[in-house]
Amino acid sequence: MSNNLATSASDGLLTAMAKKDLWYKEPWLVLVVGGPLIVVCASLFTAYLAYSGADQIVAKDYYRQGLMINTNLQRDAQARELQLVATLQLDIAQKKMNMILTAAQRAQNSQKMPSEVQLSLASSGAGTGSINEIIHRVSLKLIPGSTANYQADLSQLGLALEGNAKTLLHVKLETNDWRLTGDWHQALENTLVLKGVR
């Protein structure tokens, strides 16, 4: 009888050990393997986010952009040398941009005013909460018979300024020889004066 008890006790112990030997049913396995497994999954997800939303570190045309910086600095210096002054006024009713461009007397004698000036208007859409910058380009043409008055038609631009008195525009006037830039606060209410002074 003691033999039977010992045999049944050892059989029970072997059965219990056999049940404990199933590795995937061990509670400690979750702690040992679970932590590193979560870290690996999180790092794979982070790598996916980094790769899919990565910004370009260097622009593809970085050399050309570097050369353009020098050109822009030379054009700004030329505007200062000529002492250019541009007065811009926006006429929303007629969808026109009017400009008067003047230079110092000595500059006027040495250089004729251009027949056309490139105008770039950049708006950030601050009134709508947008962070995208929208750039509009148009040519200001010298009014026939005038020496300093320019005008551009804005009807084709789709520039939405009506009803937004707090509009901020970044303005750039340029030719091949010179450039004037500035910010225009409340373009509907104010005129903008850009100067290339020393």
Secondary structure, 3 states (H helix, E strand, C coil): CHHHHHHHHHHHHHHHHHHHCCHHHCHHHHHHHHHHHHHHHHHHHHHHHHHHCCCCCCCCCHHHHHHHHHHHHHHHHHHHHHCCEEEEEEECCCCEEEEEEECCHHHHHHCCCCCEEEEEEEECCHHHCCCCCEEEEEEEEECCCCCCEEEEECCCCCCCCCCCCCCEEEEEEECCCCEEEEEEECCCCCCEEEECCC
